[in-house]
Amino acid sequence: MSQMHKVIVMNKPLKVFDFTIIQLGLMFFAVLLAFFAASQVPKEVKINGMPGGVVTFIILICIAMALVKMSEVKPWSWWINMFAYKMNVVPTVWMPHPEAAPIYPDPTIIEPKKRGEANYVEAS
């Protein structure tokens, strides 16, 4: 009989309900924010018979879940840069003024002397 041992993979993050600890914290913050936003909607607002606060809460939680799961695909800095470039918020041309190109090859470089064929003796 062979024995089975549970292996803990150290390079994988701990997940609870398919979320990492940081993602769970973000979701908790999103639930608080969605609850606050839903409580600010007047009670008279109805959307297809449902109270507007409930619809607001559901929409904000769904958006938060999508954003939190996006962090698994690519890091947050990638998403921020992608949205910034798509919305043309950041400059895409990085040449404020033309610059003179360096002289090539640089005249200050002193190359070592190469060995010529005169240093080798040919066997006959």
C-alpha positions as CSV (number, residue, x, y, z in Angstrom):
1,M,0.0,0.0,0.0
2,S,1.3,3.4,-0.9
3,Q,0.7,6.5,1.3
4,M,-0.7,9.7,0.0
5,H,0.7,13.0,1.4
6,K,-0.9,16.4,0.9
7,V,1.5,18.7,-0.9
8,I,1.4,22.4,-0.2
9,V,2.5,24.4,-3.3
10,M,4.5,27.3,-1.9
11,N,4.4,29.5,-5.0
12,K,0.6,29.6,-5.3
13,P,-1.3,32.1,-3.1
14,L,-3.7,31.1,-0.4
15,K,-7.3,31.2,-1.8
16,V,-10.5,31.4,0.1
17,F,-13.7,31.1,-2.0
18,D,-11.4,31.4,-5.1
19,F,-10.2,34.8,-3.9
20,T,-6.8,35.7,-2.4
21,I,-6.6,37.6,0.9
22,I,-6.1,40.9,-0.8
23,Q,-9.0,40.3,-3.2
24,L,-11.2,39.4,-0.3
25,G,-10.3,42.7,1.3
26,L,-11.1,44.5,-1.9
27,M,-14.5,42.7,-2.1
28,F,-15.3,43.6,1.5
29,F,-14.5,47.2,0.8
30,A,-16.7,47.0,-2.4
31,V,-19.6,45.5,-0.4
32,L,-19.4,48.4,2.1
33,L,-19.2,51.0,-0.7
34,A,-22.1,49.3,-2.6
35,F,-24.2,49.2,0.6
36,F,-23.5,52.9,1.3
37,A,-24.4,53.9,-2.3
38,A,-27.6,51.8,-2.3
39,S,-28.7,53.4,1.0
40,Q,-28.4,56.9,-0.7
41,V,-30.9,56.0,-3.4
42,P,-34.4,57.4,-2.6
43,K,-37.1,54.8,-1.8
44,E,-39.4,56.1,-4.4
45,V,-37.0,55.1,-7.3
46,K,-38.2,51.8,-8.9
47,I,-36.5,50.0,-11.8
48,N,-38.9,47.5,-13.3
49,G,-40.7,47.1,-10.0
50,M,-37.5,46.6,-8.0
51,P,-36.2,49.2,-5.5
52,G,-33.4,51.4,-7.0
53,G,-31.1,50.7,-4.0
54,V,-31.2,46.9,-4.6
55,V,-30.5,47.4,-8.3
56,T,-27.6,49.8,-7.5
57,F,-26.2,47.3,-4.9
58,I,-26.3,44.4,-7.4
59,I,-24.7,46.4,-10.2
60,L,-21.9,47.7,-8.0
61,I,-21.1,44.2,-6.6
62,C,-21.0,42.7,-10.1
63,I,-18.6,45.5,-11.3
64,A,-16.5,45.0,-8.2
65,M,-16.3,41.2,-8.8
66,A,-15.2,41.7,-12.4
67,L,-12.6,44.2,-11.5
68,V,-11.2,42.0,-8.7
69,K,-11.0,39.0,-11.0
70,M,-9.3,41.2,-13.6
71,S,-6.4,41.5,-11.2
72,E,-5.6,37.8,-11.6
73,V,-5.3,38.1,-15.4
74,K,-2.9,41.1,-15.5
75,P,-1.4,43.3,-12.7
76,W,-3.2,46.5,-11.8
77,S,-0.5,48.7,-13.3
78,W,-1.1,47.1,-16.7
79,W,-4.9,47.7,-16.5
80,I,-4.3,51.4,-15.4
81,N,-1.9,52.0,-18.3
82,M,-4.1,50.3,-20.8
83,F,-7.1,52.5,-19.9
84,A,-5.0,55.6,-19.7
85,Y,-3.6,55.0,-23.2
86,K,-7.0,54.1,-24.7
87,M,-8.6,57.3,-23.2
88,N,-5.6,59.4,-24.5
89,V,-4.9,60.7,-21.0
90,V,-1.2,60.2,-21.1
91,P,1.1,61.3,-23.9
92,T,2.1,58.8,-26.4
93,V,5.0,60.7,-28.1
94,W,8.1,61.1,-26.0
95,M,10.2,63.3,-28.2
96,P,9.8,66.9,-26.9
97,H,12.6,68.2,-29.1
98,P,15.0,66.6,-31.6
99,E,18.4,65.7,-30.3
100,A,21.7,65.3,-32.1
101,A,22.7,61.7,-32.6
102,P,26.0,60.6,-31.0
103,I,29.0,60.3,-33.3
104,Y,29.6,56.7,-34.2
105,P,32.2,55.2,-33.7
106,D,33.2,57.4,-30.8
107,P,36.6,59.0,-31.4
108,T,37.6,58.7,-27.7
109,I,37.6,54.8,-27.9
110,I,41.1,53.4,-28.2
111,E,41.0,49.9,-29.6
112,P,43.6,47.4,-28.6
113,K,46.0,46.3,-31.4
114,K,45.0,43.1,-33.1
115,R,47.3,40.2,-33.5
116,G,48.3,39.7,-37.1
117,E,49.1,36.6,-39.0
118,A,52.8,37.3,-38.6
119,N,52.7,36.0,-35.0
120,Y,51.7,32.5,-36.1
121,V,54.1,30.0,-37.5
122,E,52.7,27.8,-40.3
123,A,53.6,24.1,-40.2
124,S,54.7,22.5,-43.4
